[in-house]
Every structure is written in C-alpha cells, then in structure tokens.
Amino acid sequence: MKIYFSPASPFVRKCLVAAHELGLAERIEKLPSAAGPVARDQTIIASNPLGQVPTFFTDDGQVLYDSRVICEYLNALGDGALFPTEGPARWQALTEQSLGDGMLGAALLARYETVLRPEALRWDGWYEGQMGKVRNGLAQLEQSTAALAQRVDIGTITIGCALGYLDFRYPAYDWRALAPKTAQWFAGFSERPSFRNTLPCA
Ligand SMILES: N[C@@H](CCC(=O)N[C@@H](CS)C(=O)NCC(=O)O)C(=O)O
C-alpha cells in the first residue's frame, strides 16, 4: 500500500495513527508530495483530482481518498474495531470524527489565510470565523470529555489529531486554558505509540 504523504498534514496523520493502531503501518509506503491549494501538485492530481493528501493506493491499485475512506478501508483490512458497527456507539464515533475533521479543516483554512494569502487580501473576519469553529468545537469537547475516555476509535483518533494540529501550527493558542478536561484526556491519549510515532514536522 502507498500513501501520498506530508509530515505536516493532520489528515495524513489520522490515517497513519489508524494504521499504527491496526498493526498495518509498516505495510504502507510513504510517497513524498507537495499538496497545496494554490500551487497544486500535478502528480497527486493524476490520481486524485482534488490534489490533496492523503491519497492512498491499495495493493490492488485502487485509489482511495479522503482520510475518512482510507481509515475505513484500513479498519476493514485489519479487521479492526475503529469503526463501531452499530448503535449509538457508531453514531457517536462518526460524529466525533466529523467534529475533529471540521475543527481541522477550519484550523487549516485559517492557516492558509495567514501563510498563503497575500497580505493585502487577508480578511480578519473570515479568519476569526474559522477559529471560532475551533473554539466552539473545544467547548463541545469540554462538555463531553467523559465520553472520550478509554476509547480508541475513529472518533477519538480524529479529535486527537485535531488537538495535535493546534499544538503544531498554533503553539501560541492556549487551547488547554479553554478546555482543561480535554487537555487532560489528550495528555494521556497522545502518549499512545500511534501518536508518538506520527508527530508532525514542518
Ligand atoms: N477531507 C480531506 C482533507 C484533506 C486536506 O485538506 N489535505 C490538505 C493537507 S492537510 C491538502 O491536501 N491541502 C491542499 C489542497 O487542499 O489543495 C481528508 O479528510 O483527507
């Protein structure tokens, strides 16, 4: 299996954390890439018109994207339990995945606004709107930290990647002050080998 990879991408990290948890990480070859929303990577586009990472290739040559599909594929391949199969547990994990992906997407767009968009074109209100999604997400997590404890599934993995991305790209943003119980949960969860082995770097 292969994956178009960026060591800074939180969505790639989500897939690699899932692969580690499922014992599949060693079977995935990392292909270097240069995905970007402006300078678009034509090599990735040849397989995925969105030109984004993660883009993944099965051993049969099938192309999979995005992170949600890749994680579900890995879970099926590894006969794992990262996606609860039914009942409230399933909907909870999937909704947490959506919350984590949404927080990540907002934090990523806010970063593009500050590092990619020419200064004269920047729009503070739009940046604040994106970071507002992150802040509201943290508030929601803080109310439901008990539900995260003791679980390793697609919900907690995605939330963990979202919090890890805040640490990586927004080191001055004191999210722990906004969500201390969530921070406590993350302190333990991020010690898992799957997280320690996939720390982001620029
Ligand atoms: N929904 C996608 C989001 C992937 C994504 O936004 N990837 C970023 C890097 S973290 C990217 O490729 N950005 C370049 C672009 O959007 O063109 C997923 O879950 O995989």
The ligand as a Tripos MOL2 file, in Angstrom:
@<TRIPOS>MOLECULE
LIG
   20    19     1     0     0
SMALL
NO_CHARGES

@<TRIPOS>ATOM
      1 N1        -11.2310   15.9900    3.6100 N.3       1 LIG1
      2 C1         -9.8360   15.7030    3.3850 C.3       1 LIG1
      3 C2         -8.9910   16.9250    3.6840 C.3       1 LIG1
      4 C3         -7.5560   16.7570    3.1870 C.3       1 LIG1
      5 C4         -6.7890   18.0690    3.2090 C.2       1 LIG1
      6 O1         -7.3490   19.1600    3.4100 O.2       1 LIG1
      7 N2         -5.4800   17.9470    2.9750 N.am      1 LIG1
      8 C5         -4.6310   19.1190    2.9000 C.3       1 LIG1
      9 C6         -3.3250   18.9070    3.6230 C.3       1 LIG1
     10 S1         -3.5910   18.6950    5.3560 S.3       1 LIG1
     11 C7         -4.3210   19.3750    1.4330 C.2       1 LIG1
     12 O2         -4.0660   18.4390    0.6990 O.2       1 LIG1
     13 N3         -4.3350   20.6590    1.0340 N.am      1 LIG1
     14 C8         -4.1190   21.0480   -0.3060 C.3       1 LIG1
     15 C9         -5.4020   21.3800   -1.0010 C.2       1 LIG1
     16 O3         -6.4450   21.4790   -0.3460 O.co2     1 LIG1
     17 O4         -5.3830   21.5500   -2.2300 O.co2     1 LIG1
     18 C10        -9.4200   14.4700    4.2050 C.2       1 LIG1
     19 O5        -10.1120   14.1490    5.1870 O.co2     1 LIG1
     20 O6         -8.4530   13.7760    3.8280 O.co2     1 LIG1
@<TRIPOS>BOND
     1     1     2 1
     2     2     3 1
     3     2    18 1
     4     3     4 1
     5     4     5 1
     6     5     6 2
     7     5     7 1
     8     7     8 1
     9     8     9 1
    10     8    11 1
    11     9    10 1
    12    11    12 2
    13    11    13 1
    14    13    14 1
    15    14    15 1
    16    15    16 2
    17    15    17 1
    18    18    19 2
    19    18    20 1
@<TRIPOS>SUBSTRUCTURE
     1 LIG1         1 GROUP 0 **** ****
